[in-house]
Every structure is written in structure tokens, then in C-alpha cells.
Amino acid sequence: MDWEAIRLSLRLATLTTLALLALGLPLAYWLAFTRRRWKFLVEAVVALPLVLPPTVLGFYLLVAMGSRSPVGRAYEALTGHTLAFSFEGLLAASILYSLPFTVQPFAAAFAAVDRGLLEASWCLGESRARTFLRVVAPLSWAGILTGMVLSFAHTLGEFGVVLMVGGNLPGRTRTVSIAVYDQVQAMDYGAAGRTALLLLGVSFLVLAFTYGLRRAQRKPWTLI
């Protein structure tokens, strides 16, 4: 068992989940309540990683992070090392790749809240921020928790994007999924089987937890 790769994957998944929580809440709120005609374009961009091959997304991210791109040059000038093939680059790629797994459950939970409750809160003089904290978020806790759990599990099992952007540098970008690939390539099927069983168990627990939340979630509040 490659514990170094497991620790790095857990760190990557944790940071990705926290970053997506901060980014995903306002984006999902906007998607759930905006009436802009071009909202479908934003929804398509958010959902793009679901259908785009990981190698294609990884290729474009690698080009964007390379030393020839403005982003890559600026990051290298600030830090002294390239964004590609680094943990920071891996984190940025993971955030983009797991975005739909966070935003879509958030947005679905927000949209299920009765708009009459929001309007009642606004009529009582509450701001949109306080309405979100005191009305929307408490009624959407199951969807928020589901999005966080799915993004954590999805990041933990990433392969194509992390391999394209981060490569296979032990202790820096070598995640647990890449460790399984290396173990198979080395014909160490025993180690590969143990690591794969760990990922299988985590995936099963995540899905069981997600469906359990969906079953236990109460009916959204509505105004009579």
C-alpha cells in the first residue's frame, strides 16, 4: 500500500472540496435563482467536465499552465517554479474537473426551496445574504453535504486529468489512482488489488451515504 500517495490524495481531495464549497455556493445560488436568458451557457460550461474526456481537459489545462502561457509565466515569476507538474497545478485541475459534482447538487437543493419563503424573508427586511444563511442553507443542508461528499470522492479517484497536469512525481503529484496504475504496470497485482479495494470501499460508502441522505431528506418547506 502506497501510503504516501494515499496521504497526498486525501490532502488534494480535502483542499479541493473546501475550495469548491467556497466557489460552488455562490455559483449554484446564481444558477438556481437567476432569470438570465444565457444561464444555460453557464450551466453547459459547469457540466462540461462530465462529458469531456479527461485527457482533453487535462491537455488544455496543461497548455494553460505551461511556461508559454500568460498564466504559467506569471505564476513562475511569482513562485519560482512552474504551475504544471506541481501540487498547486493539480489542485487547480481538480477544482475544475470536480466542479459539476459540487455545483449541480447545490443548485438542485437551492431550487427546491419554496421561493415564497425567500420573498417572505425579504419582505421582513432581511438581506439576500442573511436570507441565504437563515433560510436557504438550512433547508438545503442535504444537497450541500451531498455535493461536498461527491466532490471529495471524485477527486480521490481522479486519474486522467491528474496524470496529464501533474505527471507522476512521488510525494508531489503521485495520487492513489496513479499508484494503482504503476503497480499494475509493475505486475504487482497484490498491491494493486489492495489499493483498488480501498478505492472501491470508499466509492461504495460515498454512494450509500448519498442515497441514504436522499431518502432521509425531508420534504422542502412550503408556504400555505
Phi, psi and omega per residue, in radians:
M1 nan 2.183 -3.135
D2 -1.506 1.562 -3.079
W3 -1.200 -0.504 3.095
E4 -1.122 -0.743 3.103
A5 -1.177 -0.638 3.119
I6 -1.142 -0.769 3.125
R7 -1.101 -0.726 3.128
L8 -1.131 -0.698 3.134
S9 -1.146 -0.703 3.106
L10 -1.124 -0.712 3.094
R11 -1.117 -0.765 3.139
L12 -1.107 -0.784 -3.118
A13 -1.141 -0.681 3.141
T14 -1.145 -0.845 -3.136
L15 -1.141 -0.667 3.108
T16 -1.101 -0.757 -3.138
T17 -1.109 -0.753 3.133
L18 -1.146 -0.727 3.122
A19 -1.135 -0.712 3.137
L20 -1.229 -0.501 3.054
L21 -1.112 -0.761 3.139
A22 -1.208 -0.690 -3.119
L23 -1.436 -0.621 -3.003
G24 -1.321 -0.580 -3.108
L25 -1.066 -0.913 3.126
P26 -1.169 -0.634 3.133
L27 -1.162 -0.762 3.129
A28 -1.150 -0.656 3.108
Y29 -1.082 -0.766 3.125
W30 -1.106 -0.773 3.140
L31 -1.123 -0.598 -3.085
A32 -1.307 -0.540 -2.973
F33 -2.084 -0.185 -3.123
T34 -1.267 2.684 3.086
R35 -2.022 0.307 3.114
R36 -1.107 2.435 -3.127
R37 -1.178 -0.525 -3.077
W38 -1.595 0.309 3.112
K39 -1.041 -0.585 -3.098
F40 -1.091 -0.465 3.102
L41 -1.215 -0.725 3.086
V42 -1.133 -0.716 3.102
E43 -1.076 -0.674 3.125
A44 -1.161 -0.700 3.117
V45 -1.139 -0.739 3.137
V46 -1.103 -0.693 -3.084
A47 -1.451 -0.145 -3.050
L48 -0.938 -0.736 3.136
P49 -1.072 -0.288 3.123
L50 -1.230 -0.536 -3.060
V51 -1.971 -0.301 -3.112
L52 -1.375 2.292 3.086
P53 -0.983 2.394 -3.107
P54 -1.007 -0.591 3.134
T55 -1.178 -0.585 3.114
V56 -1.195 -0.842 3.099
L57 -1.074 -0.735 3.120
G58 -1.096 -0.655 3.128
F59 -1.108 -0.834 -3.129
Y60 -1.145 -0.653 3.083
L61 -1.166 -0.663 3.108
L62 -1.112 -0.711 3.092
V63 -1.140 -0.736 -3.118
A64 -1.166 -0.518 -3.109
M65 -1.638 -0.120 -3.085
G66 -1.192 2.900 -3.082
S67 -1.203 -0.230 3.120
R68 -1.545 -0.205 -3.132
S69 -1.592 2.693 3.110
P70 -1.027 -0.689 3.138
V71 -1.135 -0.800 -3.140
G72 -1.116 -0.727 3.132
R73 -1.156 -0.731 3.140
A74 -1.128 -0.734 -3.140
Y75 -1.163 -0.712 3.131
E76 -1.146 -0.638 3.117
A77 -1.172 -0.579 -3.116
L78 -1.395 -0.671 -3.003
T79 -1.874 -0.366 -3.116
G80 1.558 -0.017 3.076
H81 -2.472 2.817 -3.051
T82 -1.299 2.692 3.101
L83 -1.343 -0.660 3.077
A84 -1.197 2.590 -3.137
F85 1.027 0.678 3.055
S86 -2.384 2.859 3.131
F87 -1.144 -0.625 3.132
E88 -1.108 -0.726 3.082
G89 -1.130 -0.668 3.085
L90 -1.079 -0.699 3.129
L91 -1.147 -0.779 3.122
A92 -1.075 -0.733 3.126
A93 -1.147 -0.697 -3.139
S94 -1.151 -0.656 3.113
I95 -1.085 -0.790 3.136
L96 -1.185 -0.706 -3.068
Y97 -1.238 -0.556 -3.115
S98 -1.681 0.051 -3.080
L99 -0.939 -0.849 -3.102
P100 -1.145 -0.491 -3.136
F101 -1.222 -0.305 3.087
T102 -1.728 -0.874 -3.002
V103 -1.186 -0.735 -3.070
Q104 -1.121 -0.793 3.045
P105 -1.119 -0.648 3.089
F106 -1.048 -0.897 -3.073
A107 -1.106 -0.697 3.128
A108 -1.117 -0.695 3.118
A109 -1.180 -0.719 3.132
F110 -1.133 -0.732 -3.107
A111 -1.157 -0.406 -3.126
A112 -1.357 -0.222 3.114
V113 -1.305 2.285 -3.126
D114 -1.058 2.193 -3.112
R115 -1.121 -0.405 3.109
G116 -1.095 -0.563 3.079
L117 -1.162 -0.682 3.111
L118 -1.144 -0.781 -3.125
E119 -1.150 -0.614 3.089
A120 -1.131 -0.697 3.109
S121 -1.129 -0.730 3.136
W122 -1.154 -0.679 3.133
C123 -1.130 -0.461 3.106
L124 -1.449 0.059 3.058
G125 1.617 0.130 3.129
E126 -1.374 2.491 3.088
S127 -1.303 2.948 3.112
R128 -1.108 -0.650 -3.135
A129 -1.141 -0.797 3.140
R130 -1.209 -0.577 3.065
T131 -1.116 -0.703 3.108
F132 -1.122 -0.794 -3.085
L133 -1.209 -0.606 -3.006
R134 -1.755 -0.296 -3.108
V135 -2.116 -1.035 -3.005
V136 -1.179 -0.901 -3.079
A137 -1.067 -0.820 3.123
P138 -1.072 -0.601 3.137
L139 -1.405 -0.194 -3.085
S140 -1.991 0.292 -3.011
W141 -1.031 -0.642 -3.112
A142 -1.159 -0.728 3.123
G143 -1.178 -0.677 3.107
I144 -1.119 -0.792 3.135
L145 -1.143 -0.661 3.093
T146 -1.085 -0.788 3.125
G147 -1.087 -0.678 3.126
M148 -1.174 -0.745 -3.136
V149 -1.156 -0.749 3.135
L150 -1.132 -0.719 3.131
S151 -1.149 -0.670 3.101
F152 -1.099 -0.842 -3.111
A153 -1.177 -0.679 -3.138
H154 -1.135 -0.723 3.110
T155 -1.140 -0.667 -3.122
L156 -1.079 -0.543 -3.097
G157 -1.807 0.173 -3.138
E158 -1.074 2.539 3.101
F159 -2.364 -1.066 -3.004
G160 -1.073 -0.857 -3.094
V161 -1.155 -0.779 -3.096
V162 -1.179 -0.564 3.107
L163 -1.223 -0.676 3.137
M164 -1.201 -0.752 -3.035
V165 -1.509 -0.692 -3.038
G166 -1.783 -0.315 -3.083
G167 1.279 -2.556 -3.071
N168 -2.435 1.195 -3.094
L169 -1.820 1.935 -3.104
P170 -0.979 2.310 3.114
G171 1.437 -0.179 -3.103
R172 -2.132 -0.863 -3.087
T173 -2.363 0.057 -3.104
R174 -1.471 1.782 -3.117
T175 -1.547 3.073 -3.054
V176 -1.185 -0.596 3.113
S177 -1.171 -0.648 3.081
I178 -1.218 -0.590 3.092
A179 -1.078 -0.702 3.091
V180 -1.085 -0.759 3.122
Y181 -1.064 -0.768 3.126
D182 -1.128 -0.688 3.132
Q183 -1.142 -0.644 3.077
V184 -1.196 -0.734 3.115
Q185 -1.073 -0.602 3.117
A186 -1.466 0.040 3.139
M187 1.085 0.493 3.052
D188 -1.651 1.305 -3.012
Y189 -1.221 -0.466 3.097
G190 -1.115 -0.867 3.114
A191 -1.137 -0.708 3.124
A192 -1.096 -0.688 3.134
G193 -1.143 -0.706 3.130
R194 -1.168 -0.740 3.131
T195 -1.192 -0.717 3.118
A196 -1.124 -0.636 3.116
L197 -1.129 -0.635 3.080
L198 -1.081 -0.821 3.124
L199 -1.133 -0.663 3.101
L200 -1.087 -0.760 3.129
G201 -1.117 -0.735 3.118
V202 -1.110 -0.749 -3.131
S203 -1.101 -0.736 3.126
F204 -1.116 -0.764 -3.137
L205 -1.113 -0.677 3.127
V206 -1.110 -0.791 -3.139
L207 -1.166 -0.714 3.106
A208 -1.092 -0.722 3.117
F209 -1.127 -0.745 -3.117
T210 -1.117 -0.832 -3.140
Y211 -1.216 -0.544 3.052
G212 -1.133 -0.700 3.080
L213 -1.100 -0.738 -3.118
R214 -1.098 -0.652 -3.126
R215 -1.278 -0.642 -3.074
A216 -1.465 -0.235 -3.071
Q217 -1.120 2.323 3.139
R218 -1.324 2.830 3.079
K219 -1.144 2.361 -3.137
P220 -0.991 2.591 3.100
W221 -1.171 2.501 3.059
T222 -2.382 2.703 3.064
L223 -1.538 2.426 3.123
I224 -1.396 nan nan
